[in-house]
Each structure stands twice: as C-alpha cells, then as structure tokens.
Amino acid sequence: MNKNNFYRCLGSKLKELREDKNISQNEVCEKFRLSRSSLANIEAGRHRLSIYTLYQLLCILKENEFMDDKKIKEDMLNNLHK
C-alpha cells in the first residue's frame, strides 16, 4: 500500500468511526479546534496527519480504550526506540 492509499484508508476509517457514533464533523471540530474543511480533508485522505493528531481524534471519538492497557503502552514506547 502506498502512502496515498494509506491516508485514504485511514481517513475513511476515521469517518466511519465518527459516523458510527453519530458525531458530526462540526462536533469534532469544536472539541478539536479544527476547521470543518480540514477534518473533511483528513477523512478524504488529502491531509497527512501526525500520530499525535490521530491520537487526539481517537480520544474525541472515544476510541482510545486501547491506550488503557499498560502492556500496549509499554510496547508502543519500546517500538519508538527501535
């Protein structure tokens, strides 16, 4: 998968998560202090977001349960140093 396809897939998944939770783009943007057009570009895969931005969006969408597991946190930190 090339970078463009990766960001399109990621954006599509974020949009799917948002829609599954019946959260509007405007609601996300109010919490995230992001313009609606920027979020639309992220969801369309036209904007390459940072890992931290991804984390923030997942927190807003309440998909951050994976961060509650201590083992996963440790694995993530260990992988950063490789």
VMD Tcl script that draws the C-alpha trace (Angstrom):
set ca {
  {0.00 0.00 0.00}
  {1.43 3.36 -0.95}
  {1.20 6.50 1.22}
  {-1.76 7.99 -0.64}
  {-3.80 4.81 -0.27}
  {-2.81 4.53 3.39}
  {-4.08 8.03 4.20}
  {-7.29 7.45 2.20}
  {-7.93 4.24 4.18}
  {-7.11 5.92 7.48}
  {-9.37 8.87 6.71}
  {-12.17 6.56 5.65}
  {-11.87 4.62 8.91}
  {-11.94 7.82 10.98}
  {-15.05 8.96 9.12}
  {-16.67 5.57 9.68}
  {-15.90 5.74 13.43}
  {-17.33 9.25 13.63}
  {-20.48 8.34 11.74}
  {-20.99 5.12 13.74}
  {-21.09 7.26 16.88}
  {-23.44 9.80 15.25}
  {-20.93 12.60 15.77}
  {-20.96 15.40 13.23}
  {-17.85 16.95 11.72}
  {-18.81 20.19 13.45}
  {-18.90 18.50 16.86}
  {-15.42 17.04 16.33}
  {-14.11 20.38 15.12}
  {-15.46 22.24 18.15}
  {-13.65 19.88 20.53}
  {-10.50 19.67 18.43}
  {-10.30 23.34 17.39}
  {-10.05 22.33 13.76}
  {-11.84 23.71 10.72}
  {-14.51 21.53 9.18}
  {-12.71 21.63 5.83}
  {-9.52 20.35 7.50}
  {-11.41 17.43 9.02}
  {-13.03 16.73 5.65}
  {-9.55 16.64 4.10}
  {-8.33 14.23 6.80}
  {-11.33 11.97 6.23}
  {-10.76 12.06 2.46}
  {-7.08 11.20 2.88}
  {-5.86 14.51 1.46}
  {-4.19 15.58 4.73}
  {-1.36 13.60 6.28}
  {-1.94 13.86 9.98}
  {0.62 13.24 12.69}
  {0.40 10.34 15.11}
  {-0.44 12.79 17.88}
  {-3.25 14.32 15.83}
  {-4.56 10.81 15.18}
  {-4.45 10.12 18.92}
  {-6.36 13.33 19.65}
  {-9.05 12.47 17.10}
  {-9.41 8.97 18.53}
  {-9.78 10.43 22.00}
  {-12.56 12.69 20.76}
  {-14.23 9.72 19.07}
  {-13.76 7.77 22.31}
  {-11.73 5.11 20.57}
  {-8.80 5.44 22.93}
  {-9.66 2.41 25.08}
  {-6.64 0.70 23.58}
  {-4.47 3.22 25.44}
  {-5.77 1.96 28.77}
  {-3.84 -1.28 28.55}
  {-0.44 -0.94 30.26}
  {1.19 -3.65 28.11}
  {0.19 -1.93 24.87}
  {1.51 1.40 26.15}
  {4.84 -0.22 27.02}
  {5.04 -1.94 23.63}
  {4.33 1.34 21.85}
  {7.03 3.15 23.81}
  {9.53 0.35 23.23}
  {8.86 0.38 19.49}
  {9.53 4.11 19.32}
  {13.15 3.46 20.26}
  {13.80 0.83 17.58}
}
mol new
graphics top color blue
foreach p $ca { graphics top sphere $p radius 0.5 }
foreach p [lrange $ca 0 end-1] q [lrange $ca 1 end] { graphics top cylinder $p $q radius 0.2 }
display resetview
